[in-house]
């Protein structure tokens, strides 16, 4: 059986994110949570990755970004600080050009 190789563009940033506290609850041992997912071509850059504990990272994926932002308004603020536009039906970032995330 073949193991899927992990794509890491910026190992230093990933190490920092893993060691940082969760941006929602402050717990440690975080997952690097990509706003625009790796599967969708999201880059390993500071504005696209947030440290999230496993609970919040899983919740983000399960309930979707709109409900997640309603539940955790502080995260909406943190997204905006990194340049994300949270209004409308899609999350957009100027660095992504015409590309956006989720609906």
Secondary structure as UniProt FT lines:
FT   HELIX           11..19
FT   TURN            23..25
FT   STRAND          31..34
FT   TURN            38..41
FT   HELIX           46..48
FT   STRAND          49..52
FT   HELIX           54..71
FT   HELIX           73..81
FT   TURN            82..83
FT   STRAND          84..85
FT   STRAND          91..93
FT   HELIX           94..96
FT   TURN            97..98
//
